[in-house]
Amino acid sequence: MRHFSSLSEAETARLFHRPPQDLGLDSDPGLLATALGATLYCPGTRPDLVKDVRKQAARGVLSMVLCLEDSIADADVPAAETNVVDALVELERESRSGSTADLMLFVRVRTPEQLLSLAERAGTALDVLTGFVIPKFENTTGSAQRFLDALHTVNAAREAAVPGTRPLRIMPILESPLMIHAETRTSTLTGIQDLLQANRADVLAVRIGATDMSSAYGLRRSRDLTIYDVKVVSAVIGDIVNILGRPDGFIISGPVWEHYGSGERVLRSMLRSTPFAEADELGLRQRLLTANLDGLIREIELDLANGLLGKTVIHPSHVPLVHAMSVISHEAYLDALHISGAAGGGAAASPYKNKMNEMKPHQAWAASTLVRAAAFGVAAPDTTYVDLLEASMN
């Protein structure tokens, strides 16, 4: 699997200085976590999950979640569980015949008991999974440890049955009230950090549940605002990055953008016309504005600025935006190479001669930028996110 794999060789050569790297489920976990990109959620009640997975993989989705939690009504959970298990079994059958959807696939479960039950019912079909998404992850009540214990039980059984089997990993979602409320936030996040570090090999990435965070205050952001305009939530995001997102920490994914389709606007668009005019793509800009996707573009930019990578999405139209804006610019790539090659320190003008590169302070940035370059590629010198969007949305 590879980002932008649907582009032709000619398009790839034109748009990229360095194309994205080919990936497999056995690739380095840090690279896989970086490459998650737009993680598309799909309710477990969908009538043809296998068709959905195949279709989205063909469209460029590299990570997808079959959801059994908040997107499913309580009364529909048993039917959704059966539907998900049946889909995994069919996907495994296809993979054994050489026809498979190339993406990272997860199941979002409600409880540790449900995780164990699904694993038992799916059997060897778990091979098509990358892991599980764990909601409301915190360990004050011991629930986070119970999820990890369940994962360890499943992985131990898989290893006993087939030695050397690839282990499944979790992506915990940080969204519990204890982590949101100011009086318990620091101790809760510190406890989560300690638990995740103690089980580092089991964790692929950390996700942020902004919808639950907002609901703790009875809030919901409009399509005209980003999550960073909701100050009580952006404060929590800042603390999550502070504790979990340090250079020795975890990849943290941006929160969901829950809007799609058109709707009434209140605020003026902040999507500049110049990059679209220079690429002769003003029509693309108008389509983005009509679909109210300019707010998503701004939020992705703010995610990246605040140390978040990738994003939870609930509509396929969001995927190309996340991926196009995850590509490393040629300028940033040269800066990262310049800095990583001078670990001894010092300062010098950047390769583009427009900024100062300080070698020691920017080492962590350079290292993460080079990993992201491997996952999403490096744009050619004259390629902008508009060019990448135009190519991937056609």
KOLGU-243536 format. One line per 2 residues: number of its first residue (from 1); for each residue x, y, z negated of N, C-alpha, C. Coordinates in steps of 0.02 Angstrom, whole numbers. Layout:
% KOLGU-243536
NUM> X:Y:Z:X:Y:Z:X:Y:Z ~ ...;
//
This chain:
% KOLGU-243536
1> 42:-59:0:0:0:0:44:62:0 ~ 17:115:31:57:176:38:11:235:49;
3> 26:291:17:-12:351:29:-4:374:102 ~ -58:400:131:-60:425:199:-44:371:251;
5> -59:308:233:-44:253:280:-89:255:342 ~ -144:292:339:-188:295:398:-161:341:452;
7> -111:381:437:-82:425:487:-41:385:537 ~ -40:407:599:2:374:649:76:388:636;
9> 119:350:669:191:361:660:210:432:682 ~ 178:455:736:194:522:761:172:576:710;
11> 111:567:682:87:615:632:131:615:570 ~ 151:555:548:194:550:489:260:584:501;
13> 289:573:560:353:604:576:347:680:580 ~ 289:705:603:280:777:609:268:810:542;
15> 232:777:497:211:808:435:260:799:378 ~ 301:746:381:342:728:323:416:733:338;
17> 452:763:291:525:759:291:547:690:266 ~ 510:666:217:521:598:190:452:568:176;
19> 433:515:211:366:487:202:359:452:134 ~ 297:442:112:286:405:49:315:335:53;
21> 333:309:-4:363:243:-9:309:189:-9 ~ 324:131:20:280:73:14:280:48:-58;
23> 221:30:-82:213:8:-151:179:-60:-154 ~ 192:-96:-208:157:-158:-222:138:-160:-295;
25> 94:-206:-314:73:-209:-384:130:-227:-430 ~ 186:-253:-402:244:-270:-443:297:-215:-440;
27> 280:-156:-411:327:-100:-411:338:-74:-482 ~ 388:-33:-490:403:-4:-556:341:30:-584;
29> 322:15:-647:261:44:-676:260:120:-676 ~ 317:151:-686:319:224:-685:303:252:-617;
31> 326:218:-564:310:239:-497:236:227:-481 ~ 209:170:-503:138:156:-492:94:208:-529;
33> 113:225:-590:74:274:-628:75:342:-592 ~ 132:361:-566:138:424:-529:96:422:-465;
35> 92:363:-434:58:356:-369:-17:345:-375 ~ -45:344:-435:-117:333:-442:-158:382:-401;
37> -138:444:-399:-172:494:-359:-244:504:-382 ~ -289:508:-335:-360:516:-350:-389:448:-367;
39> -405:438:-431:-433:375:-455:-509:379:-450 ~ -537:341:-403:-608:345:-387:-648:297:-431;
41> -697:325:-466:-740:284:-509:-801:260:-470 ~ -819:197:-481:-876:167:-446:-918:129:-497;
43> -983:144:-505:-1025:108:-554:-1026:33:-539 ~ -1022:-7:-591:-1023:-80:-583:-1088:-107:-557;
45> -1139:-66:-552:-1204:-87:-527:-1211:-80:-451 ~ -1161:-53:-418:-1165:-45:-345:-1180:-112:-312;
47> -1225:-113:-262:-1248:-177:-235:-1195:-217:-197 ~ -1144:-184:-168:-1092:-220:-132:-1024:-191:-150;
49> -999:-210:-208:-936:-182:-233:-877:-200:-188 ~ -878:-261:-161:-822:-282:-118:-818:-237:-57;
51> -875:-223:-27:-876:-179:31:-852:-109:12 ~ -873:-85:-47:-850:-19:-71:-774:-17:-79;
53> -746:-69:-109:-674:-71:-120:-637:-71:-53 ~ -659:-114:-8:-627:-117:58:-631:-49:94;
55> -690:-20:93:-701:43:128:-657:99:101 ~ -654:105:35:-615:159:5:-540:148:14;
57> -518:85:11:-447:71:24:-428:92:95 ~ -472:78:143:-459:97:212:-458:172:221;
59> -493:209:177:-495:282:181:-436:315:146 ~ -394:277:113:-336:306:81:-338:308:5;
61> -389:278:-26:-391:274:-99:-339:222:-122 ~ -296:241:-169:-246:194:-195:-262:169:-265;
63> -312:200:-298:-332:176:-364:-407:184:-372 ~ -438:133:-399:-511:132:-404:-532:96:-468;
65> -586:120:-499:-610:92:-561:-682:68:-552 ~ -694:5:-568:-762:-22:-571:-786:-11:-643;
67> -836:33:-650:-854:58:-717:-912:20:-748 ~ -902:-1:-810:-955:-33:-850:-973:8:-911;
69> -949:70:-914:-963:110:-973:-1014:164:-960 ~ -996:228:-963:-1045:282:-963:-1087:286:-899;
71> -1062:262:-843:-1100:266:-781:-1155:213:-777 ~ -1158:168:-827:-1206:112:-827:-1254:121:-886;
73> -1319:118:-872:-1368:118:-926:-1360:55:-969 ~ -1373:62:-1033:-1363:5:-1079:-1401:-57:-1056;
75> -1460:-48:-1030:-1501:-105:-1010:-1473:-141:-948 ~ -1430:-106:-911:-1403:-134:-849:-1335:-167:-858;
77> -1309:-167:-919:-1241:-193:-929:-1234:-267:-911 ~ -1278:-312:-932:-1269:-383:-913:-1267:-394:-838;
79> -1311:-361:-801:-1311:-369:-728:-1248:-339:-698 ~ -1225:-283:-725:-1164:-252:-699:-1103:-296:-712;
81> -1100:-327:-769:-1044:-373:-784:-1042:-429:-733 ~ -1099:-459:-719:-1101:-514:-671:-1081:-489:-601;
83> -1104:-429:-584:-1088:-400:-520:-1013:-389:-512 ~ -981:-363:-565:-909:-350:-563:-870:-416:-558;
85> -889:-465:-599:-854:-530:-597:-861:-561:-527 ~ -920:-559:-499:-931:-587:-432:-887:-551:-380;
87> -881:-485:-387:-839:-447:-341:-766:-466:-347 ~ -742:-475:-409:-672:-495:-419:-659:-563:-388;
89> -705:-609:-397:-697:-676:-370:-694:-673:-293 ~ -738:-633:-263:-737:-628:-190:-674:-594:-165;
91> -651:-542:-201:-589:-508:-181:-529:-556:-186 ~ -530:-599:-238:-475:-648:-244:-479:-697:-186;
93> -538:-719:-168:-545:-766:-113:-518:-735:-48 ~ -533:-672:-38:-508:-638:22:-432:-632:20;
95> -404:-617:-39:-332:-609:-43:-296:-675:-29 ~ -326:-730:-48:-294:-795:-35:-296:-813:39;
97> -344:-784:75:-349:-797:147:-309:-747:188 ~ -275:-702:153:-232:-654:186:-266:-589:203;
99> -330:-581:186:-367:-519:198:-381:-487:131 ~ -350:-429:119:-357:-399:53:-359:-323:57;
101> -391:-292:10:-392:-219:4:-332:-197:-37 ~ -289:-156:-8:-227:-138:-41:-236:-75:-84;
103> -250:-85:-147:-254:-30:-195:-247:-57:-266 ~ -240:-10:-313:-239:-29:-383:-311:-28:-409;
105> -335:-85:-433:-404:-92:-454:-408:-104:-529 ~ -454:-68:-561:-463:-73:-634:-537:-84:-650;
107> -549:-111:-709:-617:-115:-736:-619:-74:-800 ~ -668:-30:-804:-677:10:-865:-727:-27:-909;
109> -704:-48:-967:-744:-89:-1012:-769:-46:-1070 ~ -818:-74:-1106:-846:-39:-1164:-813:-58:-1229;
111> -800:-122:-1238:-776:-149:-1302:-721:-201:-1290 ~ -680:-215:-1341:-632:-270:-1335:-666:-336:-1320;
113> -724:-347:-1350:-760:-410:-1338:-782:-416:-1265 ~ -802:-361:-1236:-821:-363:-1165:-760:-378:-1121;
115> -703:-349:-1139:-641:-362:-1101:-625:-437:-1102 ~ -630:-468:-1162:-615:-539:-1167:-665:-582:-1129;
117> -728:-563:-1133:-780:-600:-1099:-771:-597:-1023 ~ -758:-537:-997:-748:-529:-926:-688:-568:-902;
119> -634:-566:-941:-574:-603:-922:-587:-678:-918 ~ -624:-704:-966:-640:-775:-966:-683:-794:-905;
121> -732:-751:-890:-777:-766:-834:-741:-759:-767 ~ -696:-711:-762:-661:-699:-698:-607:-749:-684;
123> -575:-776:-737:-523:-826:-727:-465:-799:-685 ~ -445:-837:-634:-389:-818:-592:-404:-757:-549;
125> -468:-738:-544:-485:-678:-506:-457:-615:-538 ~ -434:-619:-600:-400:-562:-631:-337:-542:-592;
127> -313:-586:-549:-253:-571:-511:-261:-510:-466 ~ -324:-494:-447:-334:-436:-403:-335:-371:-442;
129> -336:-375:-509:-338:-316:-550:-267:-290:-567 ~ -262:-225:-576:-202:-195:-606:-210:-190:-681;
131> -273:-183:-704:-283:-180:-776:-353:-154:-793 ~ -357:-126:-854:-421:-104:-882:-416:-31:-903;
133> -471:5:-896:-476:73:-922:-514:69:-988 ~ -485:101:-1040:-511:95:-1108:-541:162:-1130;
135> -606:165:-1144:-638:228:-1163:-627:246:-1236 ~ -633:311:-1250:-633:337:-1319:-578:306:-1361;
137> -518:310:-1336:-460:276:-1365:-434:315:-1425 ~ -440:287:-1483:-408:314:-1544:-409:259:-1596;
139> -363:262:-1643:-353:205:-1687:-372:217:-1759 ~ -407:272:-1773:-428:284:-1842:-472:228:-1868;
141> -515:202:-1826:-559:146:-1845:-530:78:-1825 ~ -472:78:-1794:-441:15:-1773:-464:-9:-1705;
143> -507:30:-1671:-533:6:-1606:-479:2:-1553 ~ -432:51:-1553:-379:50:-1503:-335:-12:-1511;
145> -319:-30:-1573:-278:-89:-1584:-316:-152:-1562 ~ -381:-153:-1573:-421:-212:-1552:-422:-219:-1476;
147> -423:-163:-1440:-418:-166:-1367:-351:-195:-1346 ~ -297:-171:-1379:-231:-197:-1362:-225:-271:-1380;
149> -253:-291:-1436:-252:-362:-1454:-288:-404:-1402 ~ -344:-378:-1377:-381:-414:-1325:-339:-420:-1261;
151> -306:-366:-1243:-262:-367:-1184:-206:-418:-1193 ~ -176:-419:-1253:-122:-467:-1266:-146:-539:-1261;
153> -207:-551:-1285:-236:-618:-1281:-244:-639:-1208 ~ -270:-593:-1167:-280:-608:-1096:-214:-620:-1061;
155> -165:-576:-1073:-100:-584:-1040:-64:-647:-1062 ~ -71:-665:-1126:-39:-727:-1150:-70:-788:-1117;
157> -135:-788:-1109:-169:-844:-1076:-148:-849:-1002 ~ -142:-793:-969:-121:-793:-899:-49:-817:-892;
159> -6:-796:-938:64:-818:-936:70:-893:-951 ~ 30:-917:-997:32:-989:-1014:8:-1031:-954;
161> -42:-1006:-918:-68:-1044:-861:-20:-1042:-802 ~ 9:-983:-788:56:-975:-732:114:-932:-755;
163> 169:-963:-778:226:-924:-802:250:-874:-749 ~ 265:-814:-773:288:-762:-728:232:-721:-698;
165> 169:-733:-719:112:-696:-693:119:-621:-711 ~ 103:-579:-664:106:-507:-675:58:-488:-731;
167> 82:-452:-783:37:-433:-838:-11:-378:-818 ~ -70:-378:-847:-118:-324:-838:-102:-268:-887;
169> -117:-207:-868:-103:-149:-911:-167:-109:-924 ~ -163:-64:-971:-221:-22:-987:-207:50:-967;
171> -262:87:-956:-260:159:-951:-310:185:-1003 ~ -286:206:-1061:-331:233:-1113:-358:301:-1094;
173> -421:314:-1110:-452:380:-1100:-455:416:-1167 ~ -427:475:-1169:-428:515:-1231:-490:561:-1229;
175> -539:545:-1270:-603:581:-1268:-643:576:-1332 ~ -615:546:-1385:-654:537:-1446:-660:602:-1485;
177> -714:612:-1522:-723:674:-1562:-666:686:-1611 ~ -638:634:-1640:-583:644:-1687:-523:677:-1655;
179> -513:664:-1591:-457:695:-1555:-475:765:-1531 ~ -539:778:-1523:-562:842:-1496:-565:895:-1551;
181> -591:878:-1609:-602:927:-1663:-535:949:-1693 ~ -529:1013:-1705:-465:1042:-1726:-438:1012:-1790;
183> -482:998:-1840:-458:976:-1905:-430:906:-1905 ~ -446:865:-1853:-420:796:-1851:-377:783:-1789;
185> -368:834:-1748:-335:822:-1683:-263:800:-1688 ~ -224:837:-1727:-152:822:-1729:-139:752:-1757;
187> -171:734:-1812:-159:668:-1841:-184:613:-1795 ~ -240:625:-1760:-266:574:-1715:-220:565:-1655;
189> -198:621:-1626:-153:616:-1568:-86:585:-1588 ~ -62:601:-1647:1:571:-1670:-6:496:-1679;
191> -64:475:-1706:-77:403:-1713:-81:369:-1646 ~ -112:401:-1597:-116:373:-1529:-47:368:-1499;
193> -7:420:-1507:62:419:-1481:101:361:-1511 ~ 97:352:-1576:135:298:-1608:113:230:-1582;
195> 47:221:-1576:21:157:-1552:41:143:-1480 ~ 35:194:-1437:52:184:-1367:127:172:-1357;
197> 168:207:-1395:240:195:-1389:259:125:-1414 ~ 224:101:-1465:238:34:-1491:217:-20:-1441;
199> 172:-1:-1395:148:-49:-1344:161:-21:-1274 ~ 219:9:-1266:235:46:-1204:226:3:-1141;
201> 246:-59:-1143:243:-102:-1084:171:-116:-1062 ~ 123:-105:-1107:53:-119:-1091:16:-60:-1061;
203> 48:-1:-1060:13:61:-1041:39:85:-973 ~ -7:92:-925:13:118:-860:12:194:-861;
205> -43:224:-881:-50:296:-884:-105:314:-934 ~ -109:377:-951:-159:402:-998:-207:447:-959;
207> -272:440:-973:-322:480:-939:-357:526:-989 ~ -384:581:-964:-417:631:-1006:-492:631:-990;
209> -534:626:-1041:-606:625:-1031:-636:694:-1046 ~ -633:738:-996:-656:807:-1007:-732:812:-1016;
211> -769:765:-987:-842:768:-994:-861:758:-1067 ~ -831:707:-1099:-846:695:-1170:-819:753:-1213;
213> -762:781:-1195:-736:838:-1232:-785:896:-1230 ~ -810:911:-1170:-857:966:-1164:-922:952:-1202;
215> -945:889:-1198:-1008:872:-1231:-1004:878:-1307 ~ -943:873:-1335:-935:882:-1407:-954:952:-1429;
217> -954:999:-1381:-974:1068:-1396:-1037:1088:-1359 ~ -1071:1040:-1327:-1131:1055:-1290:-1118:1097:-1228;
219> -1060:1087:-1196:-1040:1128:-1139:-1035:1086:-1076 ~ -1040:1119:-1019:-1029:1088:-954:-1006:1142:-906;
221> -947:1134:-876:-922:1187:-832:-959:1185:-764 ~ -966:1243:-734:-998:1248:-669:-946:1236:-615;
223> -969:1232:-553:-923:1221:-496:-881:1283:-483 ~ -898:1340:-512:-859:1401:-503:-800:1406:-551;
225> -797:1363:-601:-746:1367:-653:-705:1303:-656 ~ -644:1308:-679:-603:1249:-691:-608:1230:-764;
227> -583:1172:-781:-584:1150:-851:-540:1195:-893 ~ -492:1230:-862:-448:1274:-900:-482:1340:-918;
229> -540:1353:-889:-579:1411:-910:-622:1396:-972 ~ -628:1332:-989:-666:1311:-1048:-615:1305:-1105;
231> -607:1357:-1144:-549:1363:-1187:-544:1309:-1241 ~ -600:1287:-1269:-595:1235:-1321:-570:1170:-1291;
233> -585:1157:-1227:-561:1096:-1195:-489:1104:-1172 ~ -473:1161:-1142:-404:1171:-1119:-355:1169:-1178;
235> -377:1190:-1237:-334:1186:-1296:-318:1113:-1313 ~ -368:1069:-1306:-356:998:-1318:-308:970:-1267;
237> -318:988:-1203:-272:964:-1151:-201:985:-1166 ~ -192:1047:-1187:-125:1071:-1204:-94:1029:-1260;
239> -133:1011:-1310:-106:971:-1365:-91:899:-1343 ~ -132:872:-1298:-118:805:-1272:-51:804:-1235;
241> -41:854:-1192:23:857:-1155:81:869:-1204 ~ 70:910:-1254:122:925:-1304:147:861:-1338;
243> 101:817:-1355:119:758:-1394:135:697:-1350 ~ 96:687:-1297:103:627:-1256:140:638:-1191;
245> 148:700:-1169:175:713:-1103:246:738:-1102 ~ 283:726:-1154:354:746:-1155:394:701:-1107;
247> 457:720:-1091:494:680:-1042:498:605:-1056 ~ 495:586:-1120:496:515:-1137:426:487:-1148;
249> 376:526:-1126:307:507:-1139:274:471:-1081 ~ 212:489:-1066:171:452:-1019:146:497:-963;
251> 133:466:-906:97:501:-853:26:514:-879 ~ 3:576:-874:-64:595:-897:-103:620:-837;
253> -161:591:-826:-201:607:-767:-249:664:-782 ~ -262:705:-731:-308:761:-738:-380:738:-746;
255> -421:778:-781:-491:759:-795:-534:761:-733 ~ -593:730:-738:-638:722:-681:-665:789:-657;
257> -672:794:-591:-710:849:-560:-777:818:-541 ~ -831:841:-572:-895:806:-567:-943:834:-516;
259> -921:885:-478:-966:917:-429:-951:892:-359 ~ -1003:885:-319:-995:871:-248:-1057:899:-212;
261> -1048:914:-147:-1103:944:-110:-1107:1018:-123 ~ -1152:1051:-88:-1158:1124:-93:-1202:1144:-152;
263> -1200:1206:-170:-1240:1233:-224:-1232:1308:-228 ~ -1270:1340:-269:-1268:1413:-275:-1202:1435:-305;
265> -1172:1486:-275:-1109:1513:-300:-1123:1575:-343 ~ -1083:1582:-395:-1087:1641:-437:-1025:1684:-427;
267> -967:1652:-426:-903:1687:-420:-876:1682:-350 ~ -836:1730:-332:-805:1732:-266:-751:1678:-261;
269> -743:1650:-201:-692:1599:-190:-622:1629:-200 ~ -577:1587:-227:-507:1607:-234:-463:1567:-186;
271> -494:1536:-135:-457:1497:-86:-432:1544:-31 ~ -368:1558:-32:-339:1606:15:-349:1584:87;
273> -362:1632:130:-373:1617:201:-309:1612:240 ~ -255:1644:216:-194:1648:255:-165:1579:275;
275> -157:1531:227:-129:1466:249:-172:1432:302 ~ -237:1440:299:-282:1410:348:-277:1445:415;
277> -270:1511:413:-263:1549:475:-197:1531:510 ~ -143:1525:471:-78:1509:500:-79:1439:531;
279> -119:1394:502:-124:1326:530:-180:1320:581 ~ -212:1377:597:-268:1378:645:-324:1331:621;
281> -338:1333:556:-388:1288:526:-437:1327:483 ~ -460:1385:506:-509:1422:468:-575:1384:463;
283> -589:1341:512:-649:1299:508:-645:1251:450 ~ -586:1223:436:-576:1179:379:-588:1217:314;
285> -563:1278:310:-574:1318:250:-648:1329:238 ~ -685:1344:292:-756:1355:284:-792:1292:261;
287> -771:1234:285:-802:1171:263:-789:1159:189 ~ -729:1175:167:-713:1167:96:-754:1215:52;
289> -763:1276:76:-803:1324:39:-876:1304:37 ~ -901:1279:94:-971:1258:97:-984:1202:48;
291> -936:1157:41:-943:1100:-5:-922:1118:-76 ~ -904:1181:-87:-882:1204:-154:-820:1167:-179;
293> -776:1148:-133:-716:1112:-153:-658:1158:-170 ~ -667:1223:-161:-613:1269:-178:-600:1268:-253;
295> -652:1257:-293:-642:1251:-365:-600:1191:-384 ~ -611:1135:-348:-570:1076:-360:-497:1089:-342;
297> -486:1123:-287:-417:1138:-266:-381:1179:-320 ~ -417:1229:-346:-386:1270:-399:-373:1229:-461;
299> -419:1184:-479:-408:1144:-539:-350:1095:-530 ~ -341:1067:-470:-284:1023:-458:-219:1061:-467;
301> -217:1122:-440:-157:1163:-447:-142:1177:-521 ~ -193:1190:-560:-184:1202:-631:-166:1138:-669;
303> -194:1081:-648:-173:1017:-676:-97:1008:-670 ~ -72:1018:-609:-1:1008:-596:41:1057:-637;
305> 17:1119:-642:54:1170:-680:57:1153:-754 ~ 7:1115:-778:2:1099:-849:27:1028:-866;
307> 61:996:-819:93:932:-833:50:872:-821 ~ -7:879:-785:-50:823:-769:-39:803:-697;
309> -46:739:-683:-33:712:-616:-88:664:-597 ~ -117:673:-537:-173:631:-517:-237:658:-548;
311> -294:626:-531:-357:652:-556:-411:599:-550 ~ -455:598:-600:-515:557:-596:-564:591:-548;
313> -591:553:-500:-640:582:-453:-700:535:-448 ~ -757:565:-429:-819:525:-425:-849:529:-355;
315> -812:558:-307:-837:561:-238:-779:555:-190 ~ -786:516:-136:-731:506:-90:-705:570:-58;
317> -747:622:-52:-724:684:-21:-670:719:-62 ~ -663:701:-126:-612:732:-168:-543:702:-158;
319> -540:642:-132:-477:605:-129:-424:640:-86 ~ -439:661:-24:-387:693:17:-359:756:-15;
321> -400:793:-51:-376:854:-84:-324:839:-136 ~ -338:789:-178:-290:770:-231:-225:747:-200;
323> -229:706:-148:-169:678:-119:-128:730:-80 ~ -162:773:-43:-126:825:-6:-88:871:-53;
325> -118:887:-110:-85:932:-156:-34:898:-201 ~ -29:832:-196:21:794:-234:86:785:-196;
327> 85:799:-131:146:793:-90:196:847:-113 ~ 258:828:-117:311:875:-138:331:919:-79;
329> 335:983:-90:357:1028:-37:432:1017:-23 ~ 452:1035:37:522:1028:56:566:1069:10;
331> 544:1129:-8:582:1172:-53:592:1140:-121 ~ 537:1114:-150:542:1083:-217:586:1021:-215;
333> 583:983:-160:625:923:-154:699:941:-153 ~ 717:992:-114:787:1013:-112:810:1039:-180;
335> 765:1076:-214:782:1099:-282:794:1039:-328 ~ 751:988:-325:758:930:-369:824:894:-355;
337> 841:885:-291:905:854:-275:964:895:-300 ~ 960:960:-291:1012:1006:-314:1023:1000:-389;
339> 968:1000:-426:972:999:-500:994:930:-525 ~ 965:877:-497:983:810:-522:1055:792:-506;
341> 1084:824:-457:1154:810:-440:1203:850:-481 ~ 1178:890:-529:1223:932:-570:1203:927:-642;
343> 1203:866:-668:1182:855:-737:1228:887:-788 ~ 1288:906:-767:1335:937:-814:1318:1007:-834;
345> 1268:1037:-800:1246:1103:-820:1266:1157:-771 ~ 1257:1218:-792:1271:1275:-749:1208:1301:-717;
347> 1217:1352:-676:1161:1383:-640:1186:1405:-572 ~ 1140:1402:-523:1159:1422:-455:1096:1440:-416;
349> 1106:1478:-363:1050:1495:-320:1022:1431:-289 ~ 956:1429:-280:924:1370:-252:941:1363:-179;
351> 932:1303:-150:947:1292:-78:909:1341:-33 ~ 848:1361:-52:811:1409:-12:830:1482:-27;
353> 877:1491:-74:903:1558:-91:848:1606:-115 ~ 799:1578:-153:745:1622:-177:732:1615:-251;
355> 774:1578:-286:765:1570:-358:831:1545:-388 ~ 835:1547:-455:893:1520:-490:876:1450:-516;
357> 918:1401:-500:911:1334:-528:957:1327:-588 ~ 928:1317:-647:968:1304:-707:969:1228:-718;
359> 1029:1200:-715:1036:1128:-708:1013:1088:-769 ~ 1032:1108:-828:1011:1069:-887:936:1077:-903;
361> 909:1139:-906:839:1145:-925:791:1111:-876 ~ 810:1104:-812:764:1079:-762:776:1005:-745;
363> 818:969:-784:831:900:-768:769:856:-770 ~ 728:865:-822:667:823:-828:620:838:-770;
365> 613:902:-752:570:919:-695:597:887:-631 ~ 662:890:-621:690:861:-560:678:786:-557;
367> 687:752:-613:678:679:-613:606:661:-596 ~ 558:695:-627:488:679:-613:468:699:-542;
369> 497:752:-516:483:774:-448:507:722:-397 ~ 565:692:-409:591:641:-363:550:577:-364;
371> 522:560:-423:477:502:-425:413:518:-387 ~ 387:578:-395:327:597:-359:340:600:-284;
373> 401:619:-265:419:620:-194:418:550:-165 ~ 440:501:-205:438:431:-181:366:408:-173;
375> 322:430:-217:252:407:-215:212:441:-161 ~ 219:507:-153:177:545:-108:213:573:-47;
377> 279:568:-47:317:594:9:338:666:0 ~ 380:689:46:405:758:47:382:790:113;
379> 350:846:109:325:880:169:383:906:211 ~ 373:907:276:421:939:321:425:1013:305;
381> 479:1046:323:488:1116:303:429:1162:320 ~ 396:1151:377:342:1195:397:273:1166:382;
383> 270:1110:346:205:1078:330:177:1107:266 ~ 112:1126:267:78:1150:207:24:1100:187;
385> -7:1111:130:-60:1066:108:-119:1069:156 ~ -126:1126:192:-178:1131:242:-167:1082:299;
387> -105:1076:321:-89:1028:374:-103:957:351 ~ -85:941:289:-96:874:263:-171:860:255;
389> -208:910:233:-281:903:226:-313:891:294 ~ -293:932:343:-322:925:409:-310:856:438;
391> -250:829:429:-234:763:456:-271:707:420 ~ -277:713:353:-306:659:314:-381:661:312;
393> -412:719:328:-485:724:326:-517:711:394 ~ -477:703:445:-504:689:512:-519:614:520;
//
